[in-house]
Amino acid sequence: MDATGPANAAENPLGAFLRARRELADPAEIGVPPIGRRRTPGLRREEVATLAGISAAYYTRLEQGRDANPSPQVIEALAHVLGLDSEARAYLRGLVADAPASRPVRPAEAVSHRLTQLLDRWSGEAVIVVGRFRDVLAANALAVALNPGYRPGRNL
């Protein structure tokens, strides 16, 4: 069987679950207009992705096991589209929680205490320090007053 078939269900339980629930979904009940003949029952990958607000390529990666760490927002959107009850939602969340992390945890960036003191003394201009991932690491009071989004800890 191919990489997306039942033979790999044990290796990719998230993909197997999403695929099975997608096949059980009735397009007419979800409000998907009938377009052309369907070769298989249920929703197409593209339809699930569109209704969940994610790209079809990303949804395909989830089903194929090439990405096993969707955000809680993506999980909830997929659960809504697939019409999952509370028990099935909990099962889906458990599948994601059991999945190994696909991305390494990045080390926290920080500014020195001296730099923070310097920013606090610099009152004539709004100043922020942004890290390599566009996280606000530090900001003086004027910067925060001009834009509350410049609070340290926020991501730009």
C-alpha atoms as one frame of an Amber mdcrd trajectory, in Angstrom:
protein
   0.000   0.000   0.000   1.029   3.607  -0.439   2.226   5.907   2.370  -1.270
   7.213   3.042  -3.068   3.858   3.196  -4.143   1.716   6.129  -0.789  -0.073
   6.254   0.713   3.015   7.916  -2.145   3.693  10.347  -0.003   2.521  13.280
   2.824   4.832  12.233   0.524   7.800  11.594  -2.524   7.627  13.877  -3.314
  11.337  13.410  -3.445  10.973   9.622  -5.491   7.782   9.824  -8.008   9.431
  12.150  -8.330  12.575  10.004  -8.727  10.501   6.847 -11.379   8.241   8.409
 -13.377  11.173   9.756 -13.085  13.038   6.454 -14.517  10.010   4.639 -17.448
   9.842   7.092 -18.375  13.509   6.663 -21.362  14.252   4.443 -20.590  17.213
   2.147 -24.287  18.124   1.868 -24.657  18.368   5.665 -21.662  20.683   5.908
 -22.934  22.929   3.133 -20.469  21.975   0.403 -22.195  22.402  -2.950 -22.173
  19.320  -5.191 -19.456  19.863  -7.806 -18.771  16.991 -10.152 -18.754  13.318
  -9.355 -17.031  12.117  -6.190 -14.799   9.075  -6.544 -14.737   8.443  -2.808
 -17.223   9.183  -0.034 -16.892  12.182   2.242 -15.068  15.440   1.896 -12.062
  16.114  -0.276  -8.837  17.231   1.415  -9.127  20.655  -0.191 -12.654  21.087
   1.161 -11.612  20.234   4.719  -8.642  22.582   4.486 -10.705  25.464   3.108
 -13.440  25.065   5.712 -10.831  24.854   8.500  -8.980  27.938   7.239  -5.690
  26.166   6.504  -3.879  25.406   3.269  -4.573  22.189   1.414  -0.830  21.472
   1.386  -0.670  21.742   5.190  -3.709  19.492   5.642  -2.143  16.953   3.268
   1.057  16.992   5.345  -1.013  16.289   8.468  -2.744  13.323   6.848   0.509
  11.950   5.480   2.337  12.269   8.794   4.864  14.785   7.524   3.671  17.295
  10.149   2.239  15.983  13.390   2.115  19.112  15.566  -0.793  21.330  14.557
  -1.698  24.178  16.883  -4.700  23.903  19.205  -6.529  26.369  16.928  -6.002
  24.122  13.904  -7.160  21.073  15.864 -10.337  22.876  16.949 -11.018  24.091
  13.412 -10.602  20.568  12.018 -12.801  19.116  14.774 -15.504  21.653  13.915
 -15.345  20.954  10.171 -15.404  17.199  10.697 -18.321  17.487  13.136 -16.536
  15.747  15.994 -18.319  15.260  19.308 -16.540  15.960  22.613 -15.179  12.412
  22.886 -13.734  12.460  19.359 -12.285  15.957  19.966 -10.541  14.700  23.088
  -9.187  11.721  21.146  -7.896  14.044  18.408  -6.196  16.287  20.982  -4.627
  13.176  22.520  -3.219  12.105  19.165  -1.516  15.459  18.794  -0.244  15.464
  22.390   1.308  12.021  21.852   3.056  13.077  18.638   6.786  13.793  18.827
   7.780  17.420  18.365   8.660  18.167  14.766  10.489  21.381  15.553  13.222
  21.895  18.113  12.359  24.201  20.980  14.122  27.480  20.411  16.140  28.954
  23.254  14.638  32.013  24.878  16.209  35.296  23.910  16.718  37.963  26.521
  18.308  41.365  26.949  20.713  42.212  29.710  19.641  44.112  32.795  21.960
  46.962  31.775  20.245  47.332  28.411  16.851  47.429  30.110  18.104  50.201
  32.396  19.416  52.129  29.388  16.031  51.875  27.641  14.250  53.138  30.758
  16.503  56.214  30.816  15.997  56.887  27.109  12.780  58.879  27.370  13.072
  61.139  24.333  12.282  58.448  21.771  10.305  55.232  21.545  12.742  52.317
  21.550  12.163  48.586  21.270  14.529  45.629  21.059  13.344  42.822  18.798
  14.801  39.307  18.700  15.531  37.160  15.673  12.008  35.664  15.755  10.427
  39.157  15.949   9.649  38.830  19.650   9.726  42.104  21.580  12.516  41.581
  24.078  12.459  45.044  25.656  10.742  48.393  25.202  10.772  51.730  26.968
   7.641  53.329  28.422   7.154  55.698  25.459   7.163  52.812  22.969   4.545
  50.927  24.976   2.453  54.093  25.340   2.533  54.640  21.571   1.732  51.016
  20.759   0.663  48.508  23.444   1.757  45.759  21.038   5.350  46.674  21.858
   5.133  45.114  25.328   7.975  42.674  26.008   6.938  39.120  25.297   4.706
  39.978  22.336   5.505  38.739  18.865   5.424  41.160  15.965
